[in-house]
Amino acid sequence: MTPHLSGFTRNPYNQQRQAGQSDVVCDDIRWPFEIEVKRRKSGPFKKEWFEQAVQAAKPMGKVPVCAYRFDHKQWKAVLRL
């Protein structure tokens, strides 16, 4: 992801120091999602990743999304319908 693309930016805060912040930030207040992004070498999807998205979305009243990808695999997204 580029640092800034069509109103979206990567979170300017270091995630390890700022818990509860989304990885992707949109400057349009109508954007309904808070997105947590995970990139790993391999392994299974972890429920804790989605819980991070839930915790970040809750104060903003937005829809939590967890986008993740393992090396050499396609991107996937998890959200509640």
matplotlib code that plots the C-alpha trace (Angstrom):
import matplotlib.pyplot as plt

x = [0.0, 1.3, 1.5, -1.4, -3.9, -7.4, -8.1, -6.6, -3.4, -1.5, -1.8, 0.8, 1.3, 3.6, 1.1, 3.2, 3.1, -0.5, -2.9, -6.4, -5.6, -6.6, -3.9, -5.7, -7.2, -9.7, -10.1, -13.8, -16.0, -18.6, -16.2, -17.8, -14.8, -11.9, -9.3, -6.7, -4.0, -2.0, 0.8, 2.5, 4.8, 2.4, -0.1, -3.8, -6.0, -6.1, -9.3, -7.2, -6.5, -10.2, -10.6, -8.0, -10.2, -13.3, -11.5, -10.3, -13.8, -15.8, -15.1, -15.7, -18.9, -17.5, -17.5, -14.4, -12.5, -9.4, -7.5, -4.7, -2.3, 0.2, 3.3, 2.5, -1.3, -4.2, -5.5, -8.5, -10.8, -12.9, -15.9, -19.3, -22.3]
y = [0.0, 3.4, 5.9, 7.9, 6.7, 8.2, 9.5, 6.5, 6.5, 4.0, 4.6, 7.2, 5.7, 2.8, -0.1, -1.7, 1.6, 2.6, -0.3, 0.3, 2.2, 0.9, 0.2, 2.0, 5.4, 7.2, 10.9, 10.7, 10.4, 8.5, 5.6, 2.9, 0.6, 0.3, -2.0, -4.1, -5.5, -8.6, -10.0, -13.2, -15.8, -18.7, -20.2, -20.0, -17.0, -16.0, -14.8, -12.3, -10.4, -9.8, -8.9, -6.1, -4.7, -4.9, -3.0, -0.3, 0.1, 0.2, 3.8, 5.1, 3.1, 1.6, -1.8, -3.9, -5.5, -7.7, -8.0, -10.5, -12.4, -15.1, -15.2, -16.3, -16.3, -14.0, -11.3, -12.2, -10.1, -11.0, -9.0, -9.6, -9.6]
z = [0.0, -0.8, 2.1, 0.7, -1.9, -2.6, 0.9, 2.6, 4.6, 6.7, 10.4, 11.3, 14.7, 15.6, 16.2, 18.9, 20.9, 20.1, 20.8, 19.7, 16.5, 13.0, 10.4, 7.6, 8.1, 5.8, 5.9, 4.8, 7.9, 5.8, 5.4, 7.6, 8.3, 10.7, 9.1, 10.9, 8.5, 9.1, 6.9, 8.0, 6.4, 7.1, 9.6, 10.3, 10.7, 14.4, 16.1, 18.0, 14.8, 14.3, 18.0, 17.5, 14.7, 16.9, 19.7, 17.3, 15.6, 18.8, 20.0, 16.4, 15.9, 12.7, 11.1, 12.1, 9.2, 9.4, 6.1, 6.1, 3.7, 4.1, 1.8, -1.8, -1.0, -1.9, 0.4, 2.5, 4.6, 7.6, 8.8, 10.4, 8.1]

ax = plt.figure().add_subplot(projection="3d")
ax.plot(x, y, z, "-o")
ax.set_aspect("equal")
plt.show()
